[in-house]
């Protein structure tokens, strides 16, 4: 069974466009907080709040060496959300596959009726 509070946390973090942009930037490699803050035109404290939200739900991790904090994507961070989506996708795909079979059978029957005897 999936932990829905974990999924809720991930979705809450991803609803904010700035956080999604930060994740996009981190997908190309680690970055310092200063590098992440640069394109947003917001205070350092505001960027830190976004990073804390991403870290709290497990999407990123950070490490502080001296005065520099570096952030990186957490490799399995999206796994709970991906699992939740997969659990819902598979039954829907099965229903669609069955619908496709029924439609194909109906089409074949209609073609047989239309064939000259």
Secondary structure as GFF3:
##gff-version 3
##sequence-region A 1 117
A	DSSP	alpha_helix	4	14	.	.	.	ID=ss1
A	DSSP	alpha_helix	17	26	.	.	.	ID=ss2
A	DSSP	beta_strand	31	32	.	.	.	ID=ss3
A	DSSP	alpha_helix	33	38	.	.	.	ID=ss4
A	DSSP	alpha_helix	44	56	.	.	.	ID=ss5
A	DSSP	beta_strand	60	65	.	.	.	ID=ss6
A	DSSP	beta_strand	68	73	.	.	.	ID=ss7
A	DSSP	alpha_helix	79	114	.	.	.	ID=ss8
###
